[in-house]
Amino acid sequence: MAGFVTSGAASPDVSDLAGRQVTVAGLGVSGVPAARARRGLGASVTVVNGSDGAPQRAQAAELEPLGITVRLGDGATLPEGTELVVTTPGWKPTSPLFLAAAEAGVPVWGDVELAWRLRGPDAPPWLAVTGTNGKTTTVRMLAAILEAAGLRTAAVGNIGVSLLDIVLGDEPYDVLAVELSSYQLHWAPSLRAHSGAVLNLAPDHLDWHGSMAAYAADKGRIYEGNQVACVYNVADPATEDLVRAADVEEGCRAIGFTLGTPGPSQLGVVENILVDRAFVANRQRQAQELAEVSDVNPPAPHNIANALAAAALARSFGVPPAAVRDGLRAFRPDPHRVEHVADVGGVAYVDDSKATNTHAAQASLGAYEHIVWIAGGLAKGATFDELVLTAAKRLRGVVLIGADRALIREALARHAADVPVVDLDRTDTGAMAAAVREAARLARPGDTVLMAPACASMDMFTNYNERGDAFAAAVQDLASGRGPDEQ
């Protein structure tokens, strides 16, 4: 077992892996490159995966010619002789495989941990982002700003691009914009970013972490060892608490972002201008204009907060103000994130299928004045009273879909009893089209029909993307005057 440790900032010599017995837990976006990377470094690699379907068999067929052993249908048993387990993000810490590893004294690393340890001496610094919501948008904004500054960069990590592929590839980068989930951070004790940001904290994935305190602590790992800036959300004191608890490099600063007027060492908004009072010569008296609110797409409050966080990280790396403006102007949000689909009969139809929890839905609902809300799906243990209380005055009507819609209906009955509610008791392929038609019936000119489900999608759809596509298709049918059977 010599040569393997579970913490510490120094990267070991990659020869430490040569001849070692390494088990990779899980296939998928990070598992396949993880297995390839270990094999390429001379390790003897076994991949274990609980599922045994067609996609997994195809991945196994890709790996086995490389000398990698793949065990499908058994993700609980620790292969004999294992000296290191490398896990993909979704595996819970309480998984039998990890309990067996702990009993055997075998360390467990995540794919991010391994990528961090395998960096070369000239590796680019990481600007890292986490939070309950807004991570992907913020990282893509950050990458756009860095590119506008003429830097070679990539948006990587939990965003879908494997950090291992980047670290072991030949492409040179000046800096990386890194999205990290709480899962990834849990298994990355050695990570030390140039600067990091926690955008917000709200209950999510508690079934994985076990408690809100454990979830927050894993998010807070992003600040450990930061060199230049720990970026936090002034409106979310829990994020600042994580900064206070972090052990950082000497001289690293706490940098806040706020939708209000910023104080010293903060970025904020003054008269529809994004301004910086952190990375200026005299932050007590000076503010640097960065961009206009209208440069942010879309200019919803939570997205302006994302832009400020991205700007803070970019400014921590020395990016000039003009690049912040140009990067935000160039940025285009990913689909299904507060995406305007169409205007029909004076009503705006907006797809925020990515709002898979109450915190994200609350931010989305707060962006519009009069709303017909399409909501529901898999609640994942969430409660909806606070969300409904916050949004009640904005609601023109509500259309409920999905397995756990009764939980939202009950919250509406308690806190918004006068709001019309349509409860669609169906999960067939036409359910979303029916929801859009019902929403159109409730809406008036000037209203917004907002699909921000506050729930996961897997009760009715493969993922939130498919749910958003179904919503957009139904809206286009409505706009064209077609019914759902006239395609």
Disulfide bonds with the S-S distance in Angstrom:
none
